[in-house]
Amino acid sequence: MDNISLLVIVTSISLFISLFLAFFLFSIKTKQKTSNALFAIFLILTAIDVSGPLLSLVVQKPSNLGMLRNTFAFLQIPVFYLYVLSVCYSDFKLKPKYLVHLLPFLIGNVILLPRFYSVNEVSKINFLQNRQSIFELQFNHILFHTQIVVYLIAVFMLLRKTKKLYLENYAGANINSYQWLFQFTTALTILYLIALVKNIFKFSEYEYISEGINSGLLIFQLFITCWYLLKALNNPGLFRNIDSKLKLVSDIILEDKDSESLAGNEKKQEDTLLKLKQFMIAEKPFLNPSLTIQDISNTIQIPTRELSILINHELDQHFYDFVNSYRIEHAMEILKDNTKSKVTILEILYEVGFNSKSSFNTAFKKHTGSTPTDYRKILYNNVL
C-alpha cells in the first residue's frame, strides 16, 4: 500500500511539473517557438507515459485507449531528437519528411490490431495476462528499445558535430549550452537504460522487481524535469543556433580535390594571415562577445571558407580558441596595468569579450597555465 501511495504522489508531482513547464514553453514569447513547442510536446508525451499509476486507480479494465497511451512512448525520443535539431540549427523548420519518425509508433499499433484493438474485453485481459509469451508485446518492447539506442546515438553525433561547428565559426560563451545539452541527453540515456532493465524484469519471472524499479524511475524522471525547469527559467536565452549550411573544415578540405592548388597558395595564406592579425590587433573585434567568423569575413573582405581553412586547418586552432587567445592577451595587459589594479576579475572578463566567468577562467588557464586571480597575485608579488 505504501509503495502504491508513493507511486501516486510522485506521479502526481511529475505530471504537474511536466504540464506546467509545457504550458510555460507554449505561452512564452520568444524567437525559439519551434524549439519550445517541440520540448513542450516531449514533456506532454512524458506526462502521458508516467500517468499509468494514476489511471490505474480510475480505470481497472484494459482498453484500446489505455494501450494507445502506452504506445505514445514511441513518440518521445523522435520528438526529443527533433528538439535537439531545432536547438542546434537556426534555420530548422518542420518538414513533411520528418513524418518518417512516426513509423515505429505506427508499426507498434498496427501489429496490435488483430489480437488486441479488434477483440473483446475478455480477450484483451487474456492478452495482457500472458504478456510474457505474447509476440506483439515482446516485439514492441524490442522495437522501442532499439529505437531509443538509434536515436540517442544520432543525438550524441549531432551534438558532437554542432559543437565542433560552433568552435570553428563562433567565439561566444554559448559553448557551455552545448555541454549542458550533452549532460541532459546523458541523463536521459541513463533514464532509458533503467527503463530497459525494468522491462527485462517485467518479461521475466521476477516481475515484482520491475515494480520496485518503476518507483525509482519516476523519481529520477521527476528530478530531470525539475532540472530542466530550473535551467530554462534561469537561462531563457540558453542556446545560440548555428546555420545548418555551415560545413566542418575537414569536410571542406575533402571537397577540395585539387590539393596541389591548396599547397601552392602559401604566399597568399601568409598575406591573409598577416591581414587577419593586423585587423585583430588594430580593431579589436574580439571585444564583441558574439563575434563570428562571418563577421570578420565581411569586414576584411576574405571569403568565410578561406578564412575558416586558414584558422581551423592551417593554424590548427579552432576559431573559438583563436579569438579567445586575443581576449586573454588583452586581459593580461589590463592585469599588468598598475592604474587598473582595483578593476575586478569580473569587470575584466566582460571588458575583453567574455560573458561567462567559467569560460574566462578556463581559457585563461589554458593560455597562461594559471587562473586570472593567481596571475594577478604573481604580478603583485613580483612588484614587491
Residue pairs with C-beta under 8 A, 6 or more apart in sequence:
3 211
3 212
3 215
4 53
6 215
7 53
7 214
7 215
7 218
8 53
8 54
8 57
10 215
10 218
10 219
10 222
11 50
11 51
11 52
11 53
11 54
11 218
12 54
13 222
14 47
14 50
14 218
14 221
14 222
14 225
15 47
15 50
15 51
15 54
17 222
17 225
17 226
17 229
18 43
18 44
18 46
18 47
18 50
18 225
19 43
19 44
19 47
20 229
21 40
21 43
21 225
21 228
21 229
21 232
22 40
22 41
22 43
22 44
22 47
23 40
24 232
25 36
25 37
25 39
25 40
25 43
25 232
26 36
26 37
26 40
28 36
28 236
30 36
30 236
32 86
32 87
32 239
34 86
34 92
34 93
34 94
35 83
35 86
35 87
35 92
35 239
38 79
38 82
38 83
38 86
39 80
39 83
41 79
42 76
42 79
42 80
42 83
43 225
45 72
45 73
45 75
45 76
45 79
46 76
46 221
46 225
48 69
48 72
49 69
49 72
49 73
49 76
50 218
50 221
51 69
52 69
52 70
53 218
55 66
55 69
59 66
61 121
61 124
61 125
62 121
62 124
62 125
62 127
62 128
63 124
64 116
64 117
67 112
67 116
67 117
68 109
71 105
71 108
71 109
71 112
71 140
72 105
73 144
74 104
74 105
74 108
74 143
74 144
74 147
75 102
75 105
77 147
77 148
77 151
77 152
77 192
78 101
78 102
78 104
78 147
78 151
79 101
80 151
80 155
80 188
81 101
81 151
81 154
81 155
81 158
82 94
82 98
82 101
84 155
84 158
84 159
84 181
84 185
85 92
85 158
86 92
87 181
87 239
87 241
88 158
88 159
88 162
88 239
88 241
88 242
89 162
89 241
89 242
89 243
89 244
90 241
90 242
90 243
90 244
91 241
91 243
91 244
91 245
92 241
92 244
104 143
104 144
104 147
107 143
108 140
108 143
108 144
109 117
111 136
111 139
111 140
112 136
112 140
115 123
115 127
115 134
115 136
116 123
116 124
116 127
116 136
119 127
127 134
131 137
131 203
132 203
132 204
138 203
141 199
141 203
145 192
145 196
145 199
148 192
148 196
152 185
152 188
152 189
152 192
155 185
156 182
156 185
159 178
159 181
159 182
159 185
161 248
162 178
162 242
163 175
163 178
163 179
163 182
164 248
165 242
165 246
165 248
166 174
166 175
166 178
166 242
166 320
167 175
167 318
167 319
167 320
167 321
168 246
168 248
168 249
168 293
168 308
168 311
168 312
168 318
168 319
168 320
169 242
169 246
169 292
169 293
169 294
169 308
169 319
170 240
170 242
170 290
170 291
170 292
170 293
170 319
170 320
171 286
171 291
171 292
171 319
171 320
171 322
171 323
171 324
171 353
172 240
172 289
172 290
172 291
172 355
173 289
173 354
173 355
173 356
173 359
174 239
174 240
175 320
175 359
176 356
176 358
176 359
177 235
177 238
177 239
177 240
178 239
180 231
180 238
181 239
184 224
184 227
184 228
187 224
187 227
188 224
190 220
191 217
191 220
191 221
191 224
194 213
194 216
194 217
194 220
195 217
197 213
198 210
198 213
198 214
198 217
199 210
201 207
201 209
201 210
201 213
202 210
231 238
232 238
240 290
247 255
249 308
249 309
249 312
249 313
252 305
252 308
252 309
253 262
253 309
253 313
256 262
269 310
269 314
272 302
272 306
272 307
272 310
273 310
273 314
273 315
275 300
275 302
276 296
276 300
276 302
276 307
276 310
276 311
279 285
279 296
279 299
279 300
280 286
280 326
281 326
283 299
284 326
284 330
285 291
285 295
285 296
285 299
286 323
286 324
286 326
286 327
286 330
286 352
286 353
287 327
287 330
287 351
287 352
287 353
288 295
288 353
289 353
289 354
289 355
291 323
291 353
293 304
293 307
293 308
293 311
293 319
294 304
296 302
296 307
297 303
297 304
297 307
308 319
311 317
311 318
311 319
311 322
312 318
312 319
315 322
317 325
321 363
321 366
323 353
324 363
324 367
325 367
327 352
327 353
327 354
327 363
328 352
328 363
328 364
328 367
328 368
329 367
330 352
330 353
331 348
331 349
331 351
331 352
331 360
331 364
331 372
332 368
332 375
334 340
334 343
334 348
334 351
334 352
335 348
335 372
335 375
335 376
335 379
336 379
338 383
343 351
345 357
345 360
345 372
345 373
345 376
346 357
348 372
349 355
349 356
349 357
349 360
349 372
354 360
354 363
360 372
361 371
361 372
364 370
364 371
364 372
364 375
365 371
368 375
370 378
